[in-house]
Amino acid sequence: MAALKTEIKEEDDQHENQNEKEIDNIDDSAADAKKNKKKKKKKKTGRAENAANGEEPVETPVPDENGVAEGNEDGEKKKKKRNRKKGGKTTQTDPPSLPIVELFPTGAFPIGEIQEYGANNDNRTAKDRFTSEEKKAIDRMHNDIYNEVRLAAEAHRQTRKHIQKWIKPGMTMIEICEELEGVARKLIGEDGLKAGLAFPTGCSRNHCAAHYTPNAGDKTVLEYDDVVKIDFGTHINGRIIDCAFTHTFNPKYDKLVEAVRDATNTGIKAAGIDVQLCEIGAQIQEVMESYEVELDGKTYQVKSIRNLNGHSISPYRIHAGKTVPIVKGGEATVMEENEFYAIETFGSTGKGVVHDDMECSHYMKNFDVPYVPLRLQSSKALLNVINKNFGTLAFCKRWLDRAGATKYQMALKDLCDKGIVDDYPPLCDIKGCYTAQFEHTIMLRPTCKEVVSRGDDY
């Protein structure tokens, strides 16, 4: 376009030279009219003067893809504030480090797996609950609570997804726990007792079924032939997600893992409002013990560990009073509307019974303990640390170290002896056997059952 503009200007100059006399005789009024016309045109366009002088019209700077506005021909640039799309979803980093609340700017977190309730004793179907306006209204009243639990569940899902692909034989158990807990704290947005980890990371191996986490100085290494149960919890305002899985490297344990996963899903399916807890246990045991696993040429029946159970959950209370057995028998207590449960099952190639063994690492303040006077100053100081950092949530010795407590062994024993704090030693079957675990947290909503911790992995 520049060359074209130059040619037109030269032709106009020649024309003006040839008709110079005629231009001199132009009527003044016509000249004035021409000036007025130019003024009007200049006001209208705002660019007429620059165009008459052969200059490029000034255009409004347009931001490039980096949010920077380009200037004139001199190459000057001006920064322009980037306009972000409202409601846009941020992508998680690898390894995950962004808090879950930043990934969901609307504040609505993913809903878990929805299951309908089974038929009631009077043979009414679950659809009766979905069509009840009263039940739907009650459901809506609890939306804030549901959303908090879903936030904790999403943090759990993303943490375990990272750990499942990161964990390798040869790592120490402390290394594994610190990686998991570090990621989980970032994702949940740890904030004192408002948000954080609900209990220490369980990483029980082989014949040890539950409640093992390494203490400081533990040099235990994860091996290729190990069967490790990763059991950890997250919470928002005391709303706890209790969820666990079994990880193996050797495929020879696949049937054991499959048996326990199937049994857990059976328990979840059987759970519901007005369902008796003993009925759930009977169904779990039937499925669990229908499996066999061959290890090193010997066949074992997978047994339900009869003295381990699922349990109800309430705010800041991981064991809220009701137990969900994984064998037949037990209490005829029923599940109730708006209750939360951890449905967990344990399978073993051993005796199917666990006992206390090894050094204790798990502790938890007694939820119902009355005021107890303390004489030792060290016990008072330790109790203050526990109240400030954990409240009635479970903790371990590593976490006491992290909270700044020192020389607390005698004080911790004193608190346990007085019943203020309960100890939870590792629970083990016979040596040489293998145990597996799967667990999910469910909400018994008025309209449906939500497996809030369900993920693509299990």
N, C-alpha and C positions, 0 to 999 in steps of 0.2 A: 504493500500500500504506500510506502514512503516514496518510491520512484514515481508512481502515478501522481501523487500530490505535487512533486517537484515540477513535472511537465506542465501541469495545469497552471501553475504560478507563472512560469516563463511565458507561456502563450498569452496570459492576461497582461503581462508587462509590455509586450510588443503591441498589443491592441491599444493600450493606453498611450503609447508614443505616437502612433499614427493618428489618433483622434484627439490630440492635445488641445487644439483650438476649440473643438466642439465642447470639450469638458469645461474650458474656461468660460464659455457662454451659458453654462447651465444656470437656470433660474435659481436665485437664492432660496426661494420658497421650496423648490424641489429638493435642494441640498438639505434644508432643514428637515423636510419630511423624511429624507433618507436617514439622517442622523437619529431622528425620533424612532424610526423603524428599527435601527440597529440597537438603540437603547432598550426597546421593548424585547427584542430578541435576546439581548444579553441577560436581562432580568429573567426571561423565561427559561433559558437553558443553563445559565451559569457558566457556559463554556465558550460562547461565541467569540470573545476577545482572543482567547488562546488559539482557536481554530483559524481566525483571520491572520494571525501572525505565523502560521505554519507550525504551531506547537501541538504536541499530542495532548488530547484531553486528559484531565486528571480523573482517575477512576478510584472508587473506594477500594482500599486494600482488602484482599481476600485471603483468609488464613489457609496455609498449606496443611498437609496431613499431620504435621507435628504441632499444630495449633499456633504457628507463627505467621503473622501477616506480612506479605511481600509489599515493599514500597515502590518508589518510582524507578526510573532508569539508572539512577546512581547506585542501586542495589541496597538501599537502606531498608532495614526490616524493623518492624515493631512487634513486640510480644503481645499476644492476645490471649486472654483467659480462655482456657479450653472448656467447652460446654460438654459436660458428661451427660450421658443419657440417663434419665431417671429410671430407677428400677433395674439397672444393668447388673448382671451377676459377675462377681469377681471370681477368678479361677484360683484354686488352691495351689500352693507351691509344692515342690517335691524335694526333700521331705516336707510334710505339712507343717506350717508354722503360723498361718493366719487364723485368728479367732473365728469360730463358726458364725458369730453375729455379723462379721464383715462379709461373709459369703452370701448371707441372706438379708439384704438391706431392708426388706419389707417387714422383717421381724416374725415372719411365719416360717416355721421349720418343718422339714419333711414328716409326713404322717407315716406311721409304721404300717405293718401288714394288718389289714382289717379282716376279721373272721366273724361270721355270724354265730350266734349262740345256737346250741343244739335244742332239740325239743324238750320242753319242760315235763315235769311229772304228770301234768294234766294233758299232755300231748299237744300243747300249743307250740307252734313253730317260732323260730327266732324272728320271723317277719313281724310278729305282733309288736315287738319292741321298736322296730323301725317305723311303724305307722302310728305309734303313739305320740301325739303332740306333747304330752306331759313329759315323756322320757326325753324327747328332743330338746325341750326347754331346759331340763336339768343338765343335759349334756352341754348345752351352750354356756351354762353358768360356770362350768369348770374349764372353759377354753384356756384361760391363763395358766392353769396348772398343767394342762395337757401340753401346752406350748413349751413350758419350762422343761418338762420331761423329754420332749422331742429334741430340744436343743442339746441336752445331756446325751441323748442317744446318738445324735449325729456326730458329736465329738468322739463318742466311743467307736462308732463305725469307722470314721476316718483314721483314728489312732490304730485300731487293730488291722486295718487294711495295710497301713505302712509297716507294721511289725511283721505281718505274715510274709511279706516279700523281703523284708530286711534281715530277719533272724536266720542265723547260720550255725552249723556245728562248729565247735571251737570257741564260741563266745562264752564269757563268764556270765553267770546268772545275775550278778550285780550290773554288769554292762547292759544286759537285756532290760532289766527293770528300770535302770536310770534312763535309757533311751525312751522306753514306753512312757514313763511318768513325765519326762520332759516334754514330749510331744503332746500328751494329754493335757498338761497344764496350760500350754499355749492355746490349744484349740478350745478348751472350755473357758478360757479367760479367767484364770485363777484369781480369786478375790476374797481372801480370808475364808470365813465360814459361809459366804454367799455363793461361791462357786469354786469347784476344785475337784480333787480326787476323793472318792467316798470311802475307800479302804485301800490298804497296801496291795501291791501287785502280787498275786499268787502265781508262782511258777513251779508248782509241785511236779516232781519227776517220777515216772515209773510206779513203784509200789506206794509212793506217797500220793494221796489223793487230793489233799487240800491244806490250806493254811501254812504253806511254806513260802517265805520270801527271805532272801539272804540278809544276814546281819553284816555289819561292817567287818571286813577282813575275810569274809567267806570267799574261797577261791574255787568253788564248784564250777565246772565247765559243762556246757551242754554238748552231748555227744550224738553221733548219727543214729544210734539205736535207742535213743531216749524217746519216751512218750511224755510230753510236757503239757500241763494244763495251764493255760494263761487266763487268769481270772482277775479282772480289775473293774473298778467302778468309777463313775463320774456323777456329779450332782450339781443342780442349780437350786439354791435356796432349800437345800435338804431333800429335794426330790431326786431320789437315787436311781441310777441305772446299774443293775447288777447283772453282768453278762460275761460268759466264759466260753472258751473253745479249747479243743485239743489239737496240738500241732505235732506232726511226726515227719520224719524224713525217709524212713524205711517203709516201703509199701506193704510189708508183711503185717502191719498193724491196721490195715484199712478196714477189715471186718469189725474189729473192736471199735474203731471210731464210728463206723456206720451204725453199729448197734446202739451206741449211746446217743448219737444224733437222732436216730429214728425214735428212740424212747422219749427223748425230750420233746420232739414234735408231737408225739402221741399225748403226752401230758398237757401240752398247750392246747391241743384240739379238744381234749376232754374237759378242760377248765371252763368255768362259767358261773354265772350268778345262780345261787341255790344248789350248786353241785357239791356233793359230799367229798371231803378231801380223801377219805379212804377209797372211794371209787376211782379217783385219779391214780392212786398208788397201785391199785390192782391192774389197771390197764398198762401202766408203765412197765411193771414187772413182766407181764405177759409178753410184751414186745421185746424187751431187753433180753430175756432169757430164751428167746427163740433163736438167738444167734449163737454161732460157734466160730472160733478162730483157731487156725492152725499156726503154731509157732515152733519152729525148729523140729518139725516132724511130729509134734504132739498136739492133740486137739483139746481145746478148752471150751467149756460153756461159759458164755459171758453172764456174770451174775450181777444183779443189782446190789449195791452196797446198802444193806438194810438199815444201818444206823446213820445214814446221811439223808438229808431232806431238803426240799425247797421250802420257801417261807414267805410270809407276807412282809410288806415293806411299808413303812410310814415315814413322815418327814424326820430326817436326821436319825432314823432308827432302822438299821439294816435288817434286824430280826424283830418283827413287830408283834409276835405272839402266836400266830398260826403257823403250823408246819404242814408241808405237802409231802407225804411219804412217797417213796419210790418202790414200795412193796405192798402187797395186800395186807389188810388189817388196819389198825389204827383208829383214830377218832372219826366220828360221824359229823364233825363240825362242817358247816357249809360255808362256801365263799359268798361274799355279799357285794352288792352294787357299790361301785366307785372304790373298790379295794385294788391295791397293787400287789403283785406277786412275782417272786423270782421262781420260775419253774426250772429246776436243775436236776439232772440225773447223773449218776456215777455208775459206771460198769467196771467190773474187775475180772481178771483171770485167776484170782486167788480165792480166799474164803468168802469174800463179800461182806467183811466186817472190818472196821478201822479202829485203831487205838492211838492214844497219844504217843508220840515218839519224837526224838531229836530236840534240838535247842529251840526254845520258843522265840517267836519274832512278832506275832500278832497280839495286839492289846486293844481294849476298848473300855471306855468309861461306862460303868453300870448306869443304864438309863433311869432306873427307879430308885437308886440309892438315896437314902435320906442324908441329912447333914451328919458328918462324922468328924469329931475334933481330931486334929493332928498335932502331935507334940514335936515332931522333927521339922526343923526349918527347911531341910532339903526336900522333904515330902510336900510341904506347902508350896515351895518354889516350883517343883515339878508339876504339881496339880494346876498351878496357874498357867504353866506352859501348855498343858493339855487342854485346859478350858479355852485358852485364847486361840490355839491353832486347830484343834480337832473337835472340841465340844464332846458330843456323844458319838462321833464317827470313829471308826477304827483307825489305828495308827501302828507303826512299827518302830523299831529302834533306829533304823536309818533316818526316819522322819524326825525323831527326837534330836538326832545329831544335826539335821538340817535346820531345825528350829532354834538351835543354839544351846540346847541342854548339854550339860557336862557332868560326869561323875554321878549319874542318876541311878545306877544299878540298885543300890540299897534303898533309895527312895521309891523306886518302882516296885520293888518287892514289898515295901511297907504298904503302899497303896493297894496292892493285890491282896495282901494279908487282911487288910481292913475291909475288903469287899468294894472299895471305891472303883477300882479298875479290875476288869476280868482279863485273864490271859487265855489265849487260844493257840495251844501248841499244834504243830503239824499232825495231821491225821493220816495214818498209814495202815495198809493191809500187810500181809506177810511179805517178807523180802523175796525178791525174785519174780514176783507177779507184776502185772501191768494194769494200770487204771486209766480211765478216760472220763471226761466230763464235758457236757454242753449245758448252756444255761441262757435263758432269755427273761426279760422283764415284760410283764403284760399288765394292761390296764383293763379292768372290768367296767367299761363305760356303760351307761344306761341303755344305749342303743346297740352296742356291739362290743366285741373284744378286740383290743388293739395290741398286737405284738410290737411294742414300740421300739425294741432294739433289733428287730429283724434287719438283715442286710443281704447283699448279693452272695456273701460267703456262706452263711448258714442261717 
